[in-house]
Amino acid sequence: MTTKKVAVVVTRVYDLILWLLPKLEKFPRSQKFLLGDRIETALFEILEFLIEANYCQKNRAEILVKINLKLDILRFLMRIAKDMRYVDFKAFEYQARLIDEVGRMVGGWKNQAASS
């Protein structure tokens, strides 16, 4: 993946973090430190893995698989947050679109890495 494309996927995750962190602060206290922390950790791990994948050609495919796993975990955590009504449906839809977009970008990067 070119540096420009990497910058785009990192920017998408960065934007998702900036958008979602204030929403996590509004979770009920009991869930802010449980579900909220897990969502926050998943987001930052995805960002870290993306940056790592950009620098590590040798382990890139492995790292991209980890990113996909973290994206799936994040999807389920956000679904729980929606079902518990900690985020409204519009917010859920918005983050779901962003996560799907990141997933498509990572999938394309993974396919490109496999063919190289």
N, CA, C and O atoms as CSV, one atom per row, in Angstrom:
chain,resi,resn,atom,element,x,y,z
A,1,MET,N,N,0.859,-1.170,0.000
A,1,MET,CA,C,0.000,0.000,0.000
A,1,MET,C,C,0.904,1.231,0.000
A,1,MET,O,O,1.917,1.274,0.699
A,2,THR,N,N,0.534,2.194,-0.768
A,2,THR,CA,C,1.355,3.399,-0.849
A,2,THR,C,C,1.234,4.208,0.438
A,2,THR,O,O,0.288,4.050,1.210
A,3,THR,N,N,2.212,5.072,0.641
A,3,THR,CA,C,2.214,5.909,1.841
A,3,THR,C,C,0.955,6.754,1.921
A,3,THR,O,O,0.412,6.968,3.005
A,4,LYS,N,N,0.487,7.236,0.767
A,4,LYS,CA,C,-0.729,8.059,0.743
A,4,LYS,C,C,-1.937,7.256,1.218
A,4,LYS,O,O,-2.748,7.755,1.999
A,5,LYS,N,N,-2.060,6.005,0.746
A,5,LYS,CA,C,-3.187,5.164,1.157
A,5,LYS,C,C,-3.091,4.809,2.635
A,5,LYS,O,O,-4.103,4.760,3.334
A,6,VAL,N,N,-1.869,4.560,3.109
A,6,VAL,CA,C,-1.684,4.283,4.532
A,6,VAL,C,C,-2.133,5.490,5.337
A,6,VAL,O,O,-2.816,5.352,6.352
A,7,ALA,N,N,-1.746,6.672,4.880
A,7,ALA,CA,C,-2.145,7.894,5.578
A,7,ALA,C,C,-3.664,8.021,5.630
A,7,ALA,O,O,-4.210,8.495,6.626
A,8,VAL,N,N,-4.350,7.604,4.571
A,8,VAL,CA,C,-5.812,7.694,4.541
A,8,VAL,C,C,-6.426,6.760,5.580
A,8,VAL,O,O,-7.317,7.176,6.321
A,9,VAL,N,N,-5.976,5.519,5.652
A,9,VAL,CA,C,-6.560,4.576,6.603
A,9,VAL,C,C,-6.223,4.991,8.037
A,9,VAL,O,O,-7.061,4.860,8.930
A,10,VAL,N,N,-5.018,5.486,8.265
A,10,VAL,CA,C,-4.652,5.971,9.598
A,10,VAL,C,C,-5.504,7.187,9.956
A,10,VAL,O,O,-5.956,7.318,11.094
A,11,THR,N,N,-5.723,8.068,8.995
A,11,THR,CA,C,-6.555,9.250,9.226
A,11,THR,C,C,-7.987,8.855,9.560
A,11,THR,O,O,-8.609,9.471,10.426
A,12,ARG,N,N,-8.517,7.844,8.891
A,12,ARG,CA,C,-9.891,7.384,9.178
A,12,ARG,C,C,-9.994,6.885,10.622
A,12,ARG,O,O,-10.942,7.214,11.335
A,13,VAL,N,N,-9.017,6.096,11.040
A,13,VAL,CA,C,-9.036,5.572,12.411
A,13,VAL,C,C,-8.850,6.717,13.407
A,13,VAL,O,O,-9.519,6.769,14.439
A,14,TYR,N,N,-7.949,7.619,13.093
A,14,TYR,CA,C,-7.718,8.792,13.939
A,14,TYR,C,C,-9.013,9.598,14.090
A,14,TYR,O,O,-9.375,9.995,15.197
A,15,ASP,N,N,-9.703,9.834,12.979
A,15,ASP,CA,C,-10.972,10.567,13.015
A,15,ASP,C,C,-12.023,9.822,13.837
A,15,ASP,O,O,-12.787,10.437,14.581
A,16,LEU,N,N,-12.057,8.509,13.700
A,16,LEU,CA,C,-12.997,7.699,14.478
A,16,LEU,C,C,-12.703,7.835,15.971
A,16,LEU,O,O,-13.623,7.954,16.780
A,17,ILE,N,N,-11.427,7.818,16.330
A,17,ILE,CA,C,-11.045,7.975,17.736
A,17,ILE,C,C,-11.503,9.336,18.259
A,17,ILE,O,O,-12.114,9.427,19.324
A,18,LEU,N,N,-11.201,10.392,17.499
A,18,LEU,CA,C,-11.591,11.738,17.937
A,18,LEU,C,C,-13.101,11.883,18.069
A,18,LEU,O,O,-13.585,12.573,18.966
A,19,TRP,N,N,-13.839,11.240,17.188
A,19,TRP,CA,C,-15.293,11.323,17.217
A,19,TRP,C,C,-15.875,10.493,18.364
A,19,TRP,O,O,-16.845,10.901,19.002
A,20,LEU,N,N,-15.275,9.326,18.621
A,20,LEU,CA,C,-15.866,8.379,19.565
A,20,LEU,C,C,-15.482,8.635,21.023
A,20,LEU,O,O,-16.278,8.346,21.917
A,21,LEU,N,N,-14.301,9.162,21.286
A,21,LEU,CA,C,-13.879,9.365,22.677
A,21,LEU,C,C,-14.869,10.199,23.498
A,21,LEU,O,O,-15.182,9.818,24.626
A,22,PRO,N,N,-15.371,11.323,22.973
A,22,PRO,CA,C,-16.363,12.073,23.772
A,22,PRO,C,C,-17.643,11.275,24.031
A,22,PRO,O,O,-18.282,11.449,25.068
A,23,LYS,N,N,-18.013,10.415,23.104
A,23,LYS,CA,C,-19.210,9.589,23.296
A,23,LYS,C,C,-18.981,8.560,24.404
A,23,LYS,O,O,-19.896,8.253,25.169
A,24,LEU,N,N,-17.760,8.029,24.489
A,24,LEU,CA,C,-17.445,7.052,25.533
A,24,LEU,C,C,-17.500,7.697,26.914
A,24,LEU,O,O,-17.849,7.038,27.894
A,25,GLU,N,N,-17.160,8.969,26.996
A,25,GLU,CA,C,-17.207,9.695,28.269
A,25,GLU,C,C,-18.632,9.817,28.797
A,25,GLU,O,O,-18.835,10.022,29.994
A,26,LYS,N,N,-19.613,9.692,27.917
A,26,LYS,CA,C,-21.020,9.821,28.315
A,26,LYS,C,C,-21.642,8.485,28.719
A,26,LYS,O,O,-22.803,8.440,29.126
A,27,PHE,N,N,-20.881,7.404,28.608
A,27,PHE,CA,C,-21.386,6.108,29.053
A,27,PHE,C,C,-21.664,6.189,30.558
A,27,PHE,O,O,-21.028,6.971,31.264
A,28,PRO,N,N,-22.611,5.386,31.048
A,28,PRO,CA,C,-22.821,5.330,32.500
A,28,PRO,C,C,-21.511,4.940,33.197
A,28,PRO,O,O,-20.701,4.193,32.649
A,29,ARG,N,N,-21.326,5.448,34.385
A,29,ARG,CA,C,-20.067,5.228,35.111
A,29,ARG,C,C,-19.685,3.745,35.170
A,29,ARG,O,O,-18.518,3.391,35.005
A,30,SER,N,N,-20.664,2.897,35.403
A,30,SER,CA,C,-20.377,1.463,35.522
A,30,SER,C,C,-19.836,0.880,34.221
A,30,SER,O,O,-19.071,-0.085,34.246
A,31,GLN,N,N,-20.225,1.454,33.087
A,31,GLN,CA,C,-19.786,0.932,31.792
A,31,GLN,C,C,-18.644,1.725,31.177
A,31,GLN,O,O,-17.949,1.237,30.287
A,32,LYS,N,N,-18.454,2.946,31.652
A,32,LYS,CA,C,-17.371,3.778,31.124
A,32,LYS,C,C,-16.027,3.090,31.345
A,32,LYS,O,O,-15.131,3.169,30.506
A,33,PHE,N,N,-15.902,2.417,32.483
A,33,PHE,CA,C,-14.635,1.783,32.826
A,33,PHE,C,C,-14.608,0.303,32.468
A,33,PHE,O,O,-13.639,-0.389,32.779
A,34,LEU,N,N,-15.635,-0.179,31.834
A,34,LEU,CA,C,-15.653,-1.568,31.376
A,34,LEU,C,C,-15.774,-1.582,29.857
A,34,LEU,O,O,-14.784,-1.789,29.155
A,35,LEU,N,N,-16.956,-1.368,29.361
A,35,LEU,CA,C,-17.187,-1.372,27.918
A,35,LEU,C,C,-16.469,-0.206,27.243
A,35,LEU,O,O,-15.861,-0.379,26.186
A,36,GLY,N,N,-16.535,0.965,27.840
A,36,GLY,CA,C,-15.873,2.139,27.270
A,36,GLY,C,C,-14.371,1.942,27.139
A,36,GLY,O,O,-13.782,2.288,26.115
A,37,ASP,N,N,-13.751,1.386,28.175
A,37,ASP,CA,C,-12.302,1.135,28.123
A,37,ASP,C,C,-11.941,0.100,27.063
A,37,ASP,O,O,-10.919,0.228,26.387
A,38,ARG,N,N,-12.767,-0.910,26.920
A,38,ARG,CA,C,-12.486,-1.937,25.903
A,38,ARG,C,C,-12.579,-1.356,24.494
A,38,ARG,O,O,-11.762,-1.677,23.631
A,39,ILE,N,N,-13.567,-0.508,24.267
A,39,ILE,CA,C,-13.706,0.141,22.960
A,39,ILE,C,C,-12.509,1.044,22.705
A,39,ILE,O,O,-11.925,1.026,21.621
A,40,GLU,N,N,-12.151,1.831,23.706
A,40,GLU,CA,C,-11.011,2.745,23.575
A,40,GLU,C,C,-9.715,1.977,23.309
A,40,GLU,O,O,-8.925,2.366,22.449
A,41,THR,N,N,-9.502,0.899,24.039
A,41,THR,CA,C,-8.300,0.082,23.845
A,41,THR,C,C,-8.262,-0.501,22.440
A,41,THR,O,O,-7.219,-0.484,21.787
A,42,ALA,N,N,-9.392,-1.016,21.973
A,42,ALA,CA,C,-9.444,-1.591,20.620
A,42,ALA,C,C,-9.102,-0.535,19.572
A,42,ALA,O,O,-8.356,-0.811,18.633
A,43,LEU,N,N,-9.640,0.657,19.729
A,43,LEU,CA,C,-9.361,1.738,18.773
A,43,LEU,C,C,-7.873,2.079,18.728
A,43,LEU,O,O,-7.288,2.194,17.650
A,44,PHE,N,N,-7.270,2.241,19.895
A,44,PHE,CA,C,-5.854,2.599,19.929
A,44,PHE,C,C,-4.962,1.457,19.443
A,44,PHE,O,O,-3.925,1.700,18.825
A,45,GLU,N,N,-5.357,0.217,19.717
A,45,GLU,CA,C,-4.582,-0.920,19.207
A,45,GLU,C,C,-4.651,-0.981,17.683
A,45,GLU,O,O,-3.653,-1.277,17.026
A,46,ILE,N,N,-5.822,-0.704,17.123
A,46,ILE,CA,C,-5.956,-0.672,15.660
A,46,ILE,C,C,-5.034,0.392,15.082
A,46,ILE,O,O,-4.327,0.138,14.107
A,47,LEU,N,N,-5.038,1.575,15.674
A,47,LEU,CA,C,-4.165,2.654,15.207
A,47,LEU,C,C,-2.694,2.242,15.295
A,47,LEU,O,O,-1.932,2.452,14.351
A,48,GLU,N,N,-2.300,1.661,16.418
A,48,GLU,CA,C,-0.913,1.220,16.596
A,48,GLU,C,C,-0.537,0.143,15.581
A,48,GLU,O,O,0.546,0.189,14.998
A,49,PHE,N,N,-1.425,-0.822,15.369
A,49,PHE,CA,C,-1.140,-1.894,14.406
A,49,PHE,C,C,-1.014,-1.343,12.986
A,49,PHE,O,O,-0.169,-1.801,12.217
A,50,LEU,N,N,-1.845,-0.367,12.636
A,50,LEU,CA,C,-1.748,0.238,11.300
A,50,LEU,C,C,-0.390,0.899,11.098
A,50,LEU,O,O,0.238,0.739,10.052
A,51,ILE,N,N,0.051,1.629,12.089
A,51,ILE,CA,C,1.354,2.290,11.994
A,51,ILE,C,C,2.464,1.247,11.940
A,51,ILE,O,O,3.418,1.386,11.174
A,52,GLU,N,N,2.336,0.202,12.756
A,52,GLU,CA,C,3.332,-0.875,12.753
A,52,GLU,C,C,3.372,-1.581,11.401
A,52,GLU,O,O,4.454,-1.864,10.885
A,53,ALA,N,N,2.217,-1.865,10.827
A,53,ALA,CA,C,2.157,-2.549,9.528
A,53,ALA,C,C,2.818,-1.722,8.440
A,53,ALA,O,O,3.394,-2.272,7.501
A,54,ASN,N,N,2.739,-0.419,8.560
A,54,ASN,CA,C,3.366,0.460,7.581
A,54,ASN,C,C,4.887,0.332,7.612
A,54,ASN,O,O,5.545,0.484,6.583
A,55,TYR,N,N,5.439,0.055,8.778
A,55,TYR,CA,C,6.889,-0.006,8.927
A,55,TYR,C,C,7.470,-1.411,8.807
A,55,TYR,O,O,8.647,-1.558,8.478
A,56,CYS,N,N,6.678,-2.440,9.065
A,56,CYS,CA,C,7.199,-3.814,9.124
A,56,CYS,C,C,6.746,-4.617,7.912
A,56,CYS,O,O,5.640,-5.157,7.900
A,57,GLN,N,N,7.584,-4.695,6.911
A,57,GLN,CA,C,7.210,-5.484,5.731
A,57,GLN,C,C,7.225,-6.976,6.029
A,57,GLN,O,O,6.413,-7.728,5.490
A,58,LYS,N,N,8.143,-7.404,6.880
A,58,LYS,CA,C,8.301,-8.827,7.151
A,58,LYS,C,C,7.052,-9.429,7.815
A,58,LYS,O,O,6.621,-10.519,7.440
A,59,ASN,N,N,6.486,-8.744,8.770
A,59,ASN,CA,C,5.329,-9.263,9.522
A,59,ASN,C,C,4.014,-8.608,9.111
A,59,ASN,O,O,3.013,-8.745,9.814
A,60,ARG,N,N,4.001,-7.908,8.001
A,60,ARG,CA,C,2.835,-7.108,7.615
A,60,ARG,C,C,1.552,-7.937,7.532
A,60,ARG,O,O,0.520,-7.526,8.062
A,61,ALA,N,N,1.604,-9.087,6.882
A,61,ALA,CA,C,0.389,-9.906,6.726
A,61,ALA,C,C,-0.170,-10.307,8.090
A,61,ALA,O,O,-1.382,-10.281,8.301
A,62,GLU,N,N,0.712,-10.675,9.008
A,62,GLU,CA,C,0.310,-11.038,10.368
A,62,GLU,C,C,-0.383,-9.870,11.071
A,62,GLU,O,O,-1.428,-10.031,11.702
A,63,ILE,N,N,0.224,-8.705,10.945
A,63,ILE,CA,C,-0.309,-7.507,11.602
A,63,ILE,C,C,-1.668,-7.142,11.011
A,63,ILE,O,O,-2.574,-6.744,11.743
A,64,LEU,N,N,-1.817,-7.275,9.698
A,64,LEU,CA,C,-3.092,-6.951,9.054
A,64,LEU,C,C,-4.199,-7.898,9.511
A,64,LEU,O,O,-5.355,-7.492,9.632
A,65,VAL,N,N,-3.848,-9.155,9.765
A,65,VAL,CA,C,-4.825,-10.104,10.315
A,65,VAL,C,C,-5.246,-9.653,11.717
A,65,VAL,O,O,-6.425,-9.720,12.066
A,66,LYS,N,N,-4.279,-9.194,12.518
A,66,LYS,CA,C,-4.596,-8.690,13.862
A,66,LYS,C,C,-5.521,-7.476,13.787
A,66,LYS,O,O,-6.432,-7.326,14.601
A,67,ILE,N,N,-5.278,-6.617,12.806
A,67,ILE,CA,C,-6.134,-5.437,12.642
A,67,ILE,C,C,-7.561,-5.873,12.322
A,67,ILE,O,O,-8.514,-5.342,12.893
A,68,ASN,N,N,-7.713,-6.834,11.415
A,68,ASN,CA,C,-9.058,-7.331,11.078
A,68,ASN,C,C,-9.751,-7.919,12.299
A,68,ASN,O,O,-10.947,-7.710,12.504
A,69,LEU,N,N,-8.997,-8.654,13.104
A,69,LEU,CA,C,-9.554,-9.226,14.334
A,69,LEU,C,C,-10.024,-8.114,15.274
A,69,LEU,O,O,-11.127,-8.182,15.818
A,70,LYS,N,N,-9.195,-7.100,15.461
A,70,LYS,CA,C,-9.559,-5.976,16.334
A,70,LYS,C,C,-10.770,-5.216,15.790
A,70,LYS,O,O,-11.612,-4.754,16.560
A,71,LEU,N,N,-10.856,-5.087,14.469
A,71,LEU,CA,C,-12.021,-4.424,13.870
A,71,LEU,C,C,-13.298,-5.208,14.164
A,71,LEU,O,O,-14.331,-4.616,14.475
A,72,ASP,N,N,-13.233,-6.542,14.068
A,72,ASP,CA,C,-14.409,-7.360,14.376
A,72,ASP,C,C,-14.795,-7.238,15.847
A,72,ASP,O,O,-15.977,-7.141,16.179
A,73,ILE,N,N,-13.797,-7.244,16.725
A,73,ILE,CA,C,-14.072,-7.067,18.153
A,73,ILE,C,C,-14.731,-5.714,18.384
A,73,ILE,O,O,-15.710,-5.612,19.124
A,74,LEU,N,N,-14.193,-4.678,17.749
A,74,LEU,CA,C,-14.756,-3.333,17.891
A,74,LEU,C,C,-16.202,-3.289,17.395
A,74,LEU,O,O,-17.048,-2.636,18.006
A,75,ARG,N,N,-16.482,-3.973,16.303
A,75,ARG,CA,C,-17.862,-4.014,15.786
A,75,ARG,C,C,-18.821,-4.582,16.839
A,75,ARG,O,O,-19.901,-4.038,17.067
A,76,PHE,N,N,-18.411,-5.679,17.471
A,76,PHE,CA,C,-19.270,-6.299,18.480
A,76,PHE,C,C,-19.403,-5.430,19.728
A,76,PHE,O,O,-20.488,-5.332,20.302
A,77,LEU,N,N,-18.317,-4.804,20.146
A,77,LEU,CA,C,-18.384,-3.921,21.309
A,77,LEU,C,C,-19.327,-2.750,21.046
A,77,LEU,O,O,-20.107,-2.364,21.917
A,78,MET,N,N,-19.250,-2.190,19.846
A,78,MET,CA,C,-20.127,-1.072,19.504
A,78,MET,C,C,-21.580,-1.535,19.373
A,78,MET,O,O,-22.507,-0.786,19.683
A,79,ARG,N,N,-21.766,-2.749,18.921
A,79,ARG,CA,C,-23.126,-3.292,18.838
A,79,ARG,C,C,-23.724,-3.440,20.239
A,79,ARG,O,O,-24.901,-3.152,20.456
A,80,ILE,N,N,-22.901,-3.890,21.182
A,80,ILE,CA,C,-23.353,-3.981,22.574
A,80,ILE,C,C,-23.720,-2.592,23.088
A,80,ILE,O,O,-24.756,-2.415,23.730
A,81,ALA,N,N,-22.861,-1.603,22.802
A,81,ALA,CA,C,-23.131,-0.229,23.250
A,81,ALA,C,C,-24.448,0.284,22.671
A,81,ALA,O,O,-25.207,0.969,23.355
A,82,LYS,N,N,-24.713,-0.049,21.413
A,82,LYS,CA,C,-25.982,0.367,20.793
A,82,LYS,C,C,-27.158,-0.352,21.445
A,82,LYS,O,O,-28.163,0.274,21.784
A,83,ASP,N,N,-27.033,-1.665,21.620
A,83,ASP,CA,C,-28.126,-2.444,22.200
A,83,ASP,C,C,-28.426,-2.035,23.648
A,83,ASP,O,O,-29.567,-2.123,24.101
A,84,MET,N,N,-27.394,-1.590,24.363
A,84,MET,CA,C,-27.582,-1.111,25.735
A,84,MET,C,C,-28.020,0.361,25.760
A,84,MET,O,O,-28.258,0.936,26.822
A,85,ARG,N,N,-28.118,0.949,24.572
A,85,ARG,CA,C,-28.554,2.340,24.378
A,85,ARG,C,C,-27.584,3.362,24.963
A,85,ARG,O,O,-27.987,4.418,25.453
A,86,TYR,N,N,-26.285,3.021,24.899
A,86,TYR,CA,C,-25.254,3.982,25.307
A,86,TYR,C,C,-24.888,4.891,24.140
A,86,TYR,O,O,-24.384,5.996,24.342
A,87,VAL,N,N,-25.141,4.426,22.924
A,87,VAL,CA,C,-24.997,5.269,21.728
A,87,VAL,C,C,-26.300,5.151,20.942
A,87,VAL,O,O,-26.927,4.092,20.913
A,88,ASP,N,N,-26.694,6.239,20.313
A,88,ASP,CA,C,-27.934,6.191,19.541
A,88,ASP,C,C,-27.686,5.526,18.183
A,88,ASP,O,O,-26.548,5.269,17.791
A,89,PHE,N,N,-28.778,5.260,17.489
A,89,PHE,CA,C,-28.678,4.508,16.240
A,89,PHE,C,C,-27.892,5.257,15.174
A,89,PHE,O,O,-27.121,4.648,14.433
A,90,LYS,N,N,-28.079,6.584,15.088
A,90,LYS,CA,C,-27.340,7.366,14.087
A,90,LYS,C,C,-25.841,7.300,14.345
A,90,LYS,O,O,-25.051,7.157,13.411
A,91,ALA,N,N,-25.452,7.405,15.600
A,91,ALA,CA,C,-24.030,7.314,15.956
A,91,ALA,C,C,-23.503,5.921,15.630
A,91,ALA,O,O,-22.384,5.768,15.141
A,92,PHE,N,N,-24.322,4.908,15.906
A,92,PHE,CA,C,-23.918,3.539,15.599
A,92,PHE,C,C,-23.715,3.360,14.101
A,92,PHE,O,O,-22.731,2.760,13.669
A,93,GLU,N,N,-24.650,3.884,13.308
A,93,GLU,CA,C,-24.525,3.790,11.848
A,93,GLU,C,C,-23.262,4.479,11.346
A,93,GLU,O,O,-22.549,3.943,10.497
A,94,TYR,N,N,-22.995,5.654,11.868
A,94,TYR,CA,C,-21.828,6.423,11.438
A,94,TYR,C,C,-20.536,5.660,11.728
A,94,TYR,O,O,-19.686,5.515,10.850
A,95,GLN,N,N,-20.393,5.175,12.957
A,95,GLN,CA,C,-19.161,4.458,13.285
A,95,GLN,C,C,-19.077,3.143,12.524
A,95,GLN,O,O,-17.982,2.707,12.168
A,96,ALA,N,N,-20.208,2.508,12.270
A,96,ALA,CA,C,-20.201,1.254,11.513
A,96,ALA,C,C,-19.693,1.491,10.091
A,96,ALA,O,O,-18.935,0.681,9.557
A,97,ARG,N,N,-20.109,2.597,9.483
A,97,ARG,CA,C,-19.614,2.933,8.138
A,97,ARG,C,C,-18.106,3.183,8.156
A,97,ARG,O,O,-17.384,2.726,7.270
A,98,LEU,N,N,-17.640,3.909,9.167
A,98,LEU,CA,C,-16.198,4.175,9.265
A,98,LEU,C,C,-15.405,2.885,9.473
A,98,LEU,O,O,-14.371,2.677,8.839
A,99,ILE,N,N,-15.891,2.028,10.358
A,99,ILE,CA,C,-15.198,0.763,10.619
A,99,ILE,C,C,-15.193,-0.100,9.363
A,99,ILE,O,O,-14.182,-0.727,9.047
A,100,ASP,N,N,-16.316,-0.140,8.643
A,100,ASP,CA,C,-16.370,-0.914,7.399
A,100,ASP,C,C,-15.400,-0.361,6.361
A,100,ASP,O,O,-14.741,-1.121,5.652
A,101,GLU,N,N,-15.316,0.960,6.275
A,101,GLU,CA,C,-14.382,1.582,5.334
A,101,GLU,C,C,-12.939,1.215,5.684
A,101,GLU,O,O,-12.148,0.877,4.803
A,102,VAL,N,N,-12.607,1.284,6.957
A,102,VAL,CA,C,-11.261,0.894,7.399
A,102,VAL,C,C,-11.031,-0.581,7.085
A,102,VAL,O,O,-9.952,-0.955,6.625
A,103,GLY,N,N,-12.032,-1.413,7.328
A,103,GLY,CA,C,-11.910,-2.841,7.038
A,103,GLY,C,C,-11.653,-3.116,5.567
A,103,GLY,O,O,-10.841,-3.977,5.226
A,104,ARG,N,N,-12.340,-2.390,4.692
A,104,ARG,CA,C,-12.106,-2.559,3.252
A,104,ARG,C,C,-10.691,-2.136,2.877
A,104,ARG,O,O,-10.028,-2.806,2.085
A,105,MET,N,N,-10.231,-1.033,3.442
A,105,MET,CA,C,-8.870,-0.564,3.150
A,105,MET,C,C,-7.829,-1.568,3.630
A,105,MET,O,O,-6.866,-1.861,2.921
A,106,VAL,N,N,-8.026,-2.088,4.827
A,106,VAL,CA,C,-7.090,-3.075,5.374
A,106,VAL,C,C,-7.145,-4.355,4.547
A,106,VAL,O,O,-6.110,-4.971,4.293
A,107,GLY,N,N,-8.345,-4.763,4.124
A,107,GLY,CA,C,-8.477,-5.949,3.276
A,107,GLY,C,C,-7.739,-5.791,1.961
A,107,GLY,O,O,-7.071,-6.718,1.503
A,108,GLY,N,N,-7.856,-4.616,1.351
A,108,GLY,CA,C,-7.124,-4.351,0.115
A,108,GLY,C,C,-5.627,-4.381,0.337
A,108,GLY,O,O,-4.881,-4.907,-0.490
A,109,TRP,N,N,-5.189,-3.824,1.441
A,109,TRP,CA,C,-3.772,-3.813,1.790
A,109,TRP,C,C,-3.272,-5.240,2.013
A,109,TRP,O,O,-2.171,-5.604,1.599
A,110,LYS,N,N,-4.113,-6.039,2.681
A,110,LYS,CA,C,-3.765,-7.440,2.949
A,110,LYS,C,C,-3.640,-8.218,1.640
A,110,LYS,O,O,-2.704,-8.999,1.469
A,111,ASN,N,N,-4.576,-8.008,0.719
A,111,ASN,CA,C,-4.515,-8.688,-0.579
A,111,ASN,C,C,-3.281,-8.268,-1.358
A,111,ASN,O,O,-2.629,-9.096,-1.995
A,112,GLN,N,N,-2.964,-6.985,-1.308
A,112,GLN,CA,C,-1.775,-6.488,-1.994
A,112,GLN,C,C,-0.506,-7.080,-1.377
A,112,GLN,O,O,0.431,-7.427,-2.095
A,113,ALA,N,N,-0.479,-7.192,-0.059
A,113,ALA,CA,C,0.692,-7.759,0.620
A,113,ALA,C,C,0.845,-9.239,0.281
A,113,ALA,O,O,1.962,-9.739,0.151
A,114,ALA,N,N,-0.281,-9.935,0.138
A,114,ALA,CA,C,-0.232,-11.364,-0.189
A,114,ALA,C,C,0.268,-11.596,-1.608
A,114,ALA,O,O,0.941,-12.591,-1.875
A,115,SER,N,N,-0.055,-10.688,-2.515
A,115,SER,CA,C,0.365,-10.859,-3.908
A,115,SER,C,C,1.803,-10.403,-4.143
A,115,SER,O,O,2.383,-10.687,-5.191
A,116,SER,N,N,2.374,-9.701,-3.176
A,116,SER,CA,C,3.760,-9.215,-3.338
A,116,SER,C,C,4.779,-10.265,-2.982
A,116,SER,O,O,5.981,-10.013,-3.065
